[in-house]
């Protein structure tokens, strides 16, 4: 970011080769080879820049108002190096760590969200994208980093995926992912939440009486789309997403960049300085142990909080256990958009709560395992605070925590607080 040129320390690396080479290349030969490779890469990048400027001039000649559209050809990485946006994408296979595209979307959504830091005033958005390696090492990033990773994973699953650059409400710049089905279905994927939206374009030429689909997605305008092989600028009369037609082969609607030009500066067609995409790492978190730890800490925090209010605390272990299926169902719904198992959960709770008693439950979701921080957030909800501070006859409290682990030690943490008490009229 803004401190990319400041050294954080010195790393000494020593390399030895066994068995030792009988004949080594002289420094002059290796230095000459490195210089030639750098020169070759620099020339390719220079030619691409010349081409990109020419492409932009042609794009502006279509309509002068195109100069305000969010068409992003280059983006600065964490080292302050300007790279073509297409170089941030590459088909990425998750091995056996992720089984479906929707699970990949869920994984990306539980990685931390953090806007690039800005030093000083101005209030503007710091323009910094992270290479995939830097994003995964930090385990958090901006919406562009999430979208680039999700697009790479969806390409790995064999889908035709693109990153979309545009705006959401109030003209806030945003990036999200789009997939094109073989039947022409356009699906938007929000990388920060894992939500999916089917795009049904509004036809502005229809008469007023024709009912038009109401968009459910939060996106307002779209300037360009790209992946590792293609870059297309939106040259339709309006850049509003709701009227946008995604016929990517129609050059009167989408102005493409030369595939050969993109290939010259994006791996694998180039020996660029972009670090190679690393394989995803399996989670090092033991889900059962982590769930128990957070749950135990929450019990202590609740008991202490109630003690400060002059209330005693009696835990109902059986009721706590019965909350597990609900938490599993919530995570399944987030991943697959399918709701299941709710009937059994409701039936079990009815059996556990005697006649004349009231049951209250409150589920909440986090992407971190800090119990104290989660508890403070829960208390800000009036409904949750009502359960934790419940007063009455025969009050029994329950809490259940379920940690769902994902690659790169990302996790989704579901917590459910519940209470049952005798209803006194």
VOKEDO-469393 format. One line per field, with one value per residue (C-alpha): residue number from 1; y, z, x. Coordinates in Angstrom, 1 decimal, decimal comma, always signed. Example, Ala and Ser with C-alpha at 12.3 -4.5 7.8 and 13.67 -1.06 7.14 Angstrom:
% VOKEDO-469393
n <- (1_2);
yy <- (-4,5_-1,1);
zz <- (+7,8_+7,1);
xx <- (+12,3_+13,7);
//
This chain:
% VOKEDO-469393
n <- (1_2_3_4_5_6_7_8_9_10_11_12_13_14_15_16_17_18_19_20_21_22_23_24_25_26_27_28_29_30_31_32_33_34_35_36_37_38_39_40_41_42_43_44_45_46_47_48_49_50_51_52_53_54_55_56_57_58_59_60_61_62_63_64_65_66_67_68_69_70_71_72_73_74_75_76_77_78_79_80_81_82_83_84_85_86_87_88_89_90_91_92_93_94_95_96_97_98_99_100_101_102_103_104_105_106_107_108_109_110_111_112_113_114_115_116_117_118_119_120_121_122_123_124_125_126_127_128_129_130_131_132_133_134_135_136_137_138_139_140_141_142_143_144_145_146_147_148_149_150_151_152_153_154_155_156_157_158_159_160_161_162_163_164_165_166_167_168_169_170_171_172_173_174_175_176_177_178_179_180_181_182_183_184_185_186_187_188_189_190_191_192_193_194_195_196_197_198_199_200_201_202_203_204_205_206_207_208_209_210_211_212_213_214_215_216_217_218_219_220_221_222_223_224_225_226_227_228_229_230_231_232_233_234_235_236_237_238_239_240_241_242_243_244_245_246_247_248_249_250_251_252_253_254_255_256_257_258_259_260_261_262_263_264_265_266_267_268_269_270_271_272_273_274_275_276_277_278_279_280_281_282_283_284_285_286_287_288_289_290_291_292_293_294_295_296_297_298_299_300_301_302_303_304_305_306_307_308_309_310_311_312_313_314_315_316_317_318_319_320_321_322_323_324_325_326_327_328_329_330_331_332_333_334_335_336_337_338_339_340_341_342_343_344_345_346_347_348_349_350_351_352_353_354_355_356_357_358_359_360_361_362_363_364_365_366_367_368_369_370_371_372_373_374_375_376_377_378_379_380_381_382_383_384_385_386_387_388_389_390_391_392_393_394_395_396_397_398_399_400_401_402_403_404_405_406_407_408_409_410_411_412_413_414_415_416_417_418_419_420_421_422_423_424_425);
yy <- (+0,0_+3,5_+2,0_-0,5_+1,2_+1,1_-1,8_-3,9_-5,8_-7,8_-11,5_-13,3_-16,4_-18,8_-21,5_-24,5_-27,2_-30,9_-32,6_-29,6_-28,6_-29,5_-26,5_-23,3_-20,4_-17,2_-14,2_-12,4_-15,0_-15,1_-11,3_-10,9_-13,5_-11,7_-8,4_-9,8_-11,3_-8,0_-6,1_-8,6_-8,2_-4,4_-4,3_-6,4_-4,1_-1,0_-2,4_-3,3_+0,2_+1,7_-0,7_+0,2_+3,9_+3,3_+1,1_+3,9_+6,5_+4,4_+3,7_+7,5_+8,1_+5,9_+8,4_+11,2_+10,5_+7,1_+9,0_+8,9_+5,1_+2,9_+1,2_+0,0_-1,4_-1,1_-1,5_-0,8_-3,8_-3,9_-3,0_+0,1_-1,6_-0,9_-4,2_-5,0_-6,1_-9,3_-10,4_-10,6_-13,5_-17,1_-20,3_-21,7_-25,2_-25,8_-29,5_-31,3_-28,3_-26,9_-29,1_-26,7_-23,1_-22,1_-23,4_-21,4_-18,3_-19,0_-19,4_-16,1_-14,3_-15,4_-14,0_-10,6_-7,4_-4,4_-1,3_-0,3_+2,1_+5,8_+7,8_+11,5_+13,3_+13,5_+10,7_+9,1_+5,4_+4,2_+2,5_-0,7_-4,3_-7,2_-10,1_-13,4_-14,4_-11,1_-11,4_-14,9_-14,1_-11,2_-13,2_-10,0_-7,5_-5,1_-6,0_-6,2_-8,8_-10,9_-10,6_-11,6_-14,7_-15,7_-15,3_-17,4_-20,2_-20,2_-20,4_-23,3_-25,0_-24,7_-21,7_-18,7_-16,1_-12,4_-9,6_-6,7_-3,1_-0,6_+1,1_+0,3_+2,7_+6,4_+5,9_+4,0_+2,1_-1,7_-4,9_-8,2_-11,4_-12,5_-16,0_-16,7_-19,9_-21,9_-21,1_-17,4_-17,0_-14,2_-14,7_-12,0_-13,3_-10,9_-11,9_-10,2_-12,0_-15,1_-14,0_-14,9_-12,9_-13,8_-10,8_-10,2_-7,0_-4,3_-3,4_+0,4_+0,3_-1,6_+0,3_+1,6_-1,1_-4,0_-5,2_-5,1_-7,3_-5,6_-6,1_-7,6_-7,0_-3,8_-2,9_+0,3_+0,8_-1,4_+0,0_-3,1_-6,8_-8,9_-12,3_-13,8_-13,9_-11,1_-7,5_-5,8_-2,2_-1,5_+0,7_+0,5_+3,8_+3,4_+1,8_+1,0_-2,6_-3,2_-2,3_-3,9_-6,7_-9,2_-10,4_-10,4_-11,3_-8,1_-5,5_-2,7_-3,5_-4,6_-3,3_-6,1_-5,9_-8,0_-11,5_-11,6_-8,3_-9,6_-12,9_-11,0_-9,5_-12,1_-15,5_-18,1_-16,2_-14,0_-14,4_-11,5_-10,4_-11,4_-14,0_-17,5_-18,4_-20,5_-23,6_-23,1_-24,4_-26,7_-25,2_-25,7_-25,1_-28,1_-27,2_-29,1_-27,8_-24,2_-24,5_-25,8_-23,0_-20,2_-21,7_-22,1_-18,5_-17,2_-19,1_-17,4_-14,0_-14,4_-15,6_-12,6_-10,2_-11,6_-11,6_-7,8_-7,4_-9,4_-12,4_-16,1_-18,3_-21,9_-23,5_-26,2_-28,5_-30,5_-27,3_-26,1_-29,3_-29,1_-25,8_-27,6_-28,6_-25,0_-23,7_-26,4_-25,5_-21,8_-22,5_-25,0_-22,3_-19,7_-22,1_-23,7_-21,4_-24,5_-24,5_-27,9_-29,6_-26,8_-29,0_-31,4_-28,5_-27,0_-30,3_-31,0_-27,5_-28,0_-31,2_-29,6_-26,6_-27,6_-26,3_-22,8_-22,0_-19,5_-20,2_-17,5_-18,0_-15,6_-16,8_-14,6_-15,0_-13,9_-14,6_-14,5_-16,5_-13,8_-14,6_-11,2_-9,2_-11,4_-11,0_-7,2_-7,2_-9,6_-7,2_-4,4_-6,3_-5,6_-9,1_-10,9_-8,7_-9,6_-13,3_-12,9_-10,7_-12,7_-12,4_-14,6_-17,9_-21,1_-19,3_-21,7_-20,4_-22,1_-21,2_-23,2_-22,3_-24,0_-23,2_-24,1_-24,2_-23,3_-23,2_-20,7_-20,9_-18,9_-19,8_-19,1_-18,9_-19,4_-18,6_-19,1_-17,8_-19,2_-19,2_-20,8_-19,6_-20,0_-17,6_-15,6_-13,6);
zz <- (+0,0_+0,9_+2,8_+0,1_-0,5_+3,3_+4,4_+7,2_+7,8_+6,0_+5,1_+4,4_+2,2_+1,5_-1,2_-1,5_-4,1_-3,6_-5,2_-6,0_-9,7_-11,4_-13,7_-12,7_-15,0_-14,6_-13,1_-16,4_-18,2_-15,6_-15,3_-19,1_-19,2_-16,4_-18,1_-21,4_-19,7_-17,9_-21,2_-23,0_-20,3_-20,3_-24,0_-23,9_-21,2_-23,2_-26,3_-24,3_-22,8_-26,4_-27,4_-24,3_-25,0_-28,6_-27,4_-25,0_-27,7_-29,9_-26,9_-26,3_-30,0_-29,8_-27,3_-25,5_-22,3_-22,0_-20,2_-17,0_-17,1_-14,8_-17,3_-15,5_-17,6_-15,0_-11,2_-8,7_-6,6_-3,0_-4,2_-6,0_-9,4_-12,1_-13,7_-16,3_-14,4_-16,4_-14,7_-11,3_-12,6_-13,3_-13,2_-9,7_-8,6_-5,0_-5,1_-2,5_-0,3_-2,0_-3,7_-5,5_-7,0_-4,3_-1,6_-3,2_-3,0_+0,7_+1,4_-0,3_+1,6_+5,1_+4,3_+6,1_+4,4_+4,8_+2,7_+1,6_+4,3_+3,4_+5,2_+5,5_+4,7_+1,5_+2,4_-1,0_-1,6_-1,7_-5,1_-4,3_-5,5_-3,9_-5,8_-4,7_-2,7_-0,7_-0,2_+1,2_+3,4_+5,0_+5,1_+4,4_+1,6_-0,3_-2,6_-5,6_-3,9_-3,0_-6,6_-8,2_-6,0_-6,6_-10,3_-10,3_-8,4_-10,6_-13,7_-12,0_-11,7_-15,5_-15,5_-17,8_-15,2_-15,3_-12,8_-13,2_-12,4_-11,8_-9,0_-6,4_-4,7_-4,3_-7,1_-4,8_-6,9_-6,6_-8,1_-8,3_-10,3_-13,3_-14,8_-18,3_-18,6_-21,9_-22,1_-21,9_-18,2_-16,5_-12,8_-10,6_-7,5_-4,7_-3,4_+0,0_+1,0_-1,3_-2,6_-6,2_-8,4_-11,8_-14,2_-16,2_-18,3_-18,5_-22,1_-22,1_-25,5_-24,1_-23,7_-20,1_-19,5_-19,9_-16,5_-16,1_-13,8_-10,6_-10,0_-6,6_-6,9_-5,4_-8,6_-10,5_-13,3_-15,1_-17,0_-18,0_-17,4_-17,6_-16,8_-17,6_-21,3_-22,1_-21,4_-22,6_-22,3_-22,0_-25,0_-24,8_-24,7_-20,9_-18,4_-16,0_-15,1_-15,2_-19,0_-19,8_-22,4_-21,9_-25,5_-25,2_-28,9_-30,1_-30,5_-30,8_-27,1_-25,7_-27,1_-26,7_-26,3_-28,4_-26,9_-28,2_-26,5_-23,2_-23,6_-24,1_-20,6_-18,6_-17,4_-18,8_-22,0_-20,1_-17,6_-15,7_-12,2_-10,8_-8,1_-9,1_-7,8_-4,7_-4,0_-1,2_+2,2_+4,2_+7,4_+10,5_+12,8_+14,6_+14,3_+17,4_+19,7_+18,5_+18,9_+22,5_+23,4_+22,1_+23,8_+27,1_+27,0_+26,1_+29,1_+31,4_+29,9_+30,2_+33,8_+34,7_+32,9_+34,7_+38,1_+37,6_+37,2_+40,4_+38,4_+38,9_+35,8_+35,3_+32,1_+30,3_+28,5_+26,8_+25,3_+24,2_+22,3_+20,6_+19,0_+16,9_+14,0_+13,5_+13,3_+10,7_+8,7_+8,7_+7,3_+4,7_+3,6_+3,3_+1,1_-1,0_-0,7_+0,4_+3,7_+5,4_+8,8_+10,3_+11,1_+13,3_+15,1_+15,9_+17,0_+19,4_+20,9_+21,5_+23,3_+25,5_+26,5_+28,9_+28,7_+30,2_+29,4_+26,7_+24,4_+22,8_+20,5_+18,7_+16,0_+14,9_+12,5_+12,7_+10,7_+13,7_+16,9_+19,5_+22,1_+23,9_+20,7_+19,6_+23,0_+22,9_+19,4_+20,6_+23,5_+21,0_+19,7_+21,9_+21,2_+22,2_+25,2_+26,3_+26,2_+28,0_+30,7_+31,0_+34,3_+35,4_+37,0_+36,3_+33,8_+31,9_+29,5_+26,6_+24,1_+21,2_+19,0_+15,8_+13,9_+10,2_+8,8_+5,3_+3,5_+4,6_+8,2_+7,3_+9,3_+9,7_+13,4_+14,2_+17,8_+19,1_+22,5_+23,9_+27,1_+28,4_+31,3_+32,9_+31,7_+34,5_+33,7);
xx <- (+0,0_+1,2_+4,1_+5,2_+8,5_+9,4_+11,5_+10,0_+13,2_+15,9_+15,5_+18,8_+18,4_+21,2_+20,9_+23,1_+22,8_+23,6_+25,3_+27,5_+27,8_+31,0_+30,7_+29,0_+27,9_+29,9_+28,1_+28,5_+26,4_+23,6_+23,5_+23,2_+20,4_+18,5_+19,0_+17,7_+14,6_+13,9_+14,3_+11,9_+9,3_+9,6_+9,2_+6,1_+4,6_+5,5_+3,8_+0,7_+0,6_+0,8_-2,0_-4,1_-3,9_-5,0_-7,9_-9,0_-8,9_-11,1_-13,5_-13,8_-14,5_-17,7_-19,2_-17,3_-19,3_-17,5_-14,7_-16,8_-17,4_-15,5_-13,3_-10,2_-7,4_-4,5_-4,5_-1,8_-0,8_+0,5_+4,0_+2,9_+3,3_+0,8_-0,4_-3,1_-6,2_-6,3_-3,1_-4,8_-7,0_-6,0_-8,1_-7,5_-8,3_-9,0_-8,1_-10,3_-10,7_-13,8_-16,4_-18,7_-18,7_-21,2_-18,9_-16,1_-18,3_-19,0_-15,3_-14,4_-17,2_-15,8_-12,4_-12,0_-13,1_-10,9_-10,7_-7,2_-5,9_-5,5_-2,8_-3,8_-7,0_-9,1_-11,5_-10,9_-10,7_-7,1_-6,7_-4,8_-5,4_-3,6_-2,0_-3,6_-0,6_-0,7_-4,5_-4,3_-1,3_-3,2_-6,5_-8,4_-8,8_-11,0_-13,9_-11,6_-9,4_-12,5_-13,9_-10,5_-10,2_-13,8_-13,5_-10,3_-12,0_-15,2_-12,9_-11,2_-14,6_-15,1_-17,5_-17,2_-16,6_-15,7_-15,0_-17,3_-16,2_-19,0_-20,9_-23,5_-26,0_-24,9_-22,3_-19,9_-17,3_-17,6_-16,5_-18,4_-18,3_-20,5_-20,9_-22,4_-24,3_-24,3_-28,1_-27,4_-28,2_-26,3_-25,6_-24,1_-22,1_-21,4_-18,0_-18,4_-21,6_-21,8_-25,2_-26,2_-28,5_-30,0_-29,8_-33,0_-32,5_-35,2_-36,1_-36,3_-38,2_-41,1_-44,4_-45,2_-47,8_-45,4_-44,3_-40,5_-38,5_-37,4_-33,6_-32,8_-29,0_-27,4_-25,4_-26,2_-23,7_-21,1_-18,1_-16,1_-15,7_-12,6_-11,0_-7,5_-8,1_-10,6_-11,3_-14,5_-15,6_-19,3_-20,2_-24,0_-25,9_-26,5_-24,2_-27,1_-26,9_-30,6_-30,8_-27,5_-27,4_-24,6_-24,2_-20,4_-19,9_-21,8_-19,0_-21,6_-22,4_-19,0_-15,7_-13,1_-9,4_-7,1_-6,7_-3,2_-2,3_-3,7_-1,8_+1,5_+1,4_-0,6_+0,6_+1,2_+2,1_+4,6_+7,4_+6,0_+6,9_+3,5_+4,0_+2,6_-0,8_-0,2_-2,4_-4,9_-3,9_-6,2_-7,5_-5,4_-8,4_-10,0_-13,7_-14,8_-12,1_-12,6_-16,4_-16,0_-13,5_-15,7_-18,8_-17,1_-15,8_-19,3_-20,8_-18,3_-19,0_-22,8_-22,6_-20,4_-22,7_-25,8_-23,9_-23,2_-27,0_-27,7_-29,1_-28,1_-27,4_-28,6_-27,4_-29,5_-27,0_-29,7_-31,3_-27,9_-27,3_-30,7_-29,6_-26,9_-29,2_-30,3_-26,7_-25,9_-29,0_-28,0_-24,6_-26,0_-28,5_-25,7_-23,7_-26,4_-29,4_-31,3_-33,2_-33,4_-34,0_-36,1_-39,0_-36,9_-35,4_-38,7_-40,2_-37,2_-37,5_-41,3_-40,5_-37,8_-39,9_-42,8_-46,3_-46,6_-43,0_-41,7_-38,7_-36,6_-33,6_-31,3_-28,7_-25,9_-23,0_-19,3_-16,1_-13,8_-13,4_-12,9_-15,6_-15,4_-15,7_-18,6_-20,3_-20,0_-21,6_-24,5_-25,3_-25,9_-28,9_-32,0_-33,4_-30,2_-29,7_-33,3_-32,3_-29,0_-30,5_-33,7_-35,6_-38,4_-39,4_-37,4_-35,1_-32,8_-30,2_-28,5_-25,8_-24,4_-21,4_-20,5_-17,3_-17,3_-13,8_-12,7_-9,3_-6,7_-7,9_-11,0_-14,0_-17,7_-18,8_-22,5_-23,7_-27,1_-28,3_-31,6_-33,6_-36,7_-38,7_-42,1_-44,7_-46,2_-49,3);
//
